């Protein structure tokens, strides 16, 4: 039997169906926890964010009329809690790097998903490199990349969560993707940046990112494909961007600690008892 979609669970939960509410919690606990880990860079703060977000979901459930998707609604709540935590500076890094910086950033320790033994070292190195690359981004650039390429929201949904225009989201996204690709290219065994051909090369990474968002027309796309076919350096750059996005999309949702799950359920029971 297929799993009910978000909207079906939402409607049932709003009618007081405890099983549907539990289904929403199970579905979104890991995803909101992953978002909190990526944005807050601190496990304790991420735990606060996921608990605050899910309890806020329960409190505001009666008033939610579905103008946005459930995921957009919850990421918007989670983002607001991340911003509040950031303002308190409890988790602020010593120095947040800009997109222009080439200084390394320390990788955050995430729960291991136990890969096969023959891939263990490679997977750890690649995962650590991805974490360092994400950590090197400024917060505004990191959040659009995490929401779009890790959490899988559309650019329009990211715009709704962040309050930006779609164009602004895409502008930040292209720069963030290029920066992460540049940092990961050596780990993937590819050049950090394409070497210009004799006639000069376009900004192929940005162009290909725009292509992935459907923002270049057929003629430009055809010209890009011809150039990539003839230019090994640009072909390599596009391959490394595709590999980078594949890594982002394969980031596992960390296991939510059992004590945190129980704390959320306890808070939920208290809320329902008061209601």
N, C-alpha and C positions, 0 to 999 in steps of 0.2 A: 504493500500500500504506500503510495507516494506521501512524502512529508507535506503537511499543509504549508502554504506560503505565508509570508509575513503578515499580509493583510488579513488572511483568515484567522491566524492566531490572534492578531490585534483585536479583531471584532469579537472573538470569543472571550478574550481576556477582559475587554471592556464590559462584557455582560456578566463578569464574575466567575468565569471558568478558570479555576486554579491551575488545572493541567495546561491550559493554553498559556497562562502567564509563566508557568515553569518552563514551557517550551521556548518562549521568547528569551528568558534568562539563560537557558542552556545555549541557545543559538548565538547570543550576543556577548555573553561573559568573556569568552576567549578573544573575540575580535576587539572589544573595547579595551581589554587588558593589553593586547598587542599594540593598539594605538597609543595607549598611555605609556607603555614602555618606550616606544619610539620617540614620543614627543617629550616625555618628562625625563628620560634617561635615568630613572631611579625606580627600583622595584617597589619600595614602600609608597612612594607618591603615586605610582601607577595603580597600586592596590586601592588607595584612597579614591582615585579617579573612577575606577570601575565600580566601586561600591556606591559612591555618590551618584554616579550616572544612572545606575540601575534602580536605585531607590527613588531618584528624581523621576525616572520613567514611570514607576508605579504611582507616585503622587500625582503626576500630571496626566496619567492615562485617560481619566474621564473627559478631560478637555481637549485631547488630541483628536482632531477630526480628519486626519489623513491627507491634509493638503500637501505634505511631503511624504516621501517613503519612510518606512520605519528606520532604515539604516541612516538616512540623512538626518532625521530627527535625533537619533541617539548620538551620532557623531557630533552634531551641533551642541548637544548637552555636554558631551565629554570634552569637547574643545573649550567650552566656557570654564569648566573646572580646571583644565590644564592652564588656562590663562590666569585664573585666580591663584593657582599654586605658583606659577612663574612670577607673578607680581610679589609674592611673599619671599621669593629668592631662596627658598629652602633647598632647591635642587639645582640652582644656577651653576653652570660650569665655570671654572676659573676664567676661561676666555672662550667665547663662542666665535667660531671662525666664519669668515665670509666666503662667498663663492670664489673670490679671487685668491684666497690663501692656499698655499701648497703645504702648509705645516700639517703633520699627521695628528689625528685625534684618537684618543684611546677608545677601543671597542668596548661596548657594554656587554656584560656577561648575560646571556640568555639561556633558558633551559635547553638542553640538548635533545634533539629528536631521535637520537640513537641510530645514525646511519649505519650501513653495512661496514664491516671492519676495513675492507679494502678501499673505502672512500672516506674513512674517518678523518685522516689528516687533511686531505684536500678539501673536504666539506668544511672543516673547522677554519681552515685558512681563508676560504672564500667567504664564509659567513662573517668571520671577524673583519675581513676587508670591507664587506658591504656595510657592516655596522659602523666602522670607522668613516666610511664615505658618507653615510647618512648623518653621522655626528658632526661632520665638517661643514654641513650646510647651515645657513642661518635658519632661525625658526620659521620665518614665513615661507622660505623655499622648501624646507623639510616637510612642513605640514601638507603642502599641495602634492608633493611627490608621494608621501606616505598615503594620503587619502586616495590619490589616483592610481598609483602603481603597486601599492602594497594592499590597501583595503579594497581596491577595485571599483570605487565610485566613478561615475562619469564626470567629465569636466564641468558639466552643468550642475551636478550634485555637489561637487567640490565648491563651486561658486556659491551655492546656497548655504553650505556649511560655514564658509569663511566670510561671507558677506562681500566678496569681490565680484567684479564682472567676470564673465567667462573668458574674455580676452586677457584680463589680468592674470587669471589662473593659468592660462596656457603660456603666457609669457614667462611666468615664474617656473612653470613646469619644464619648459624647454631648457632653461638655464640650469635648473636643478639636475635634469637628466644628463646634460652635457658634463656637468661637474662630477657627478657620480661615475659616469662612464670613464672619464679621464682617470679617476683614481683606481678604478677596477681594471682598466685595460692591461696593466702589467701583470696583474694576478691571473687574468684570462689568457696571458701569453700573446697579447696584441700590442701594437704601438700605442703610446699615450695619445698621440694626435696624428692625423694623416699628414704625410709630406706632400706639399703642393706639387701638382704635375707641372710640366713645362708651361702649359697655357694657364695655369692657376686653377684652383679648385674652389667650388662654392663652400659655404659653411655647411658641409654635408650632414653633420650630426644634428644641427638645428633643423635643417631642411627635412631630414628623415623623421625627426620627432614631429614636425608639423604634418608630415604625410600620415603618420600613425594616428593623428587626431582628425584626419580628414580635411585639413585646411589648405591643401594646395590643389589646383585644378588639374585636369587631365593632361594638358600640354606640359605644364611644369613637371608633373609626375613622370611623363614619358622621357623628358629631357634628363631628369635625375637618374632614371633607370639606364639610359644610354651612357651617362657619365660613369655610373657605378660599374657597368659592364667593362668599361675601358680603363678604369683607374683602380688598381689593386689597393692603394692606400685608402681611398674612400670606401671601397667595398669592405675592407677590414674594419674601418670605423663604424660602418652601419652594422656589421656583424657583432661588434663589441657592444653597440647600443642595444641590439636585440637580445644579446646574452645578459646584459645588465638588467633589462626589464624583465627577462625571464627569471632572474634571481630574485628581483623584488616581488614578483607575483608568487614565488614559491616559498616566501618566508612563512614558516609555520606559526600558527597561533599558539603561544605558550600555554602550557597547562595552568589553569587557575588553581592556586593552592587550595587544598580542601578546607583549611581553616577560614580562608576568605569566602569560599562558597557558603560555608555554614554561617558566617557573619552576615552575608547578604540575605540568606534565608531568614535568619533571626530578625534582621531589620524589617524584612518584608512582613513577617508575622506580626510584628509590633505595629507596623503601619496599618495592616488590615484590621487588627484588633481595635485600633483607635477609630477606624473609619466606620 
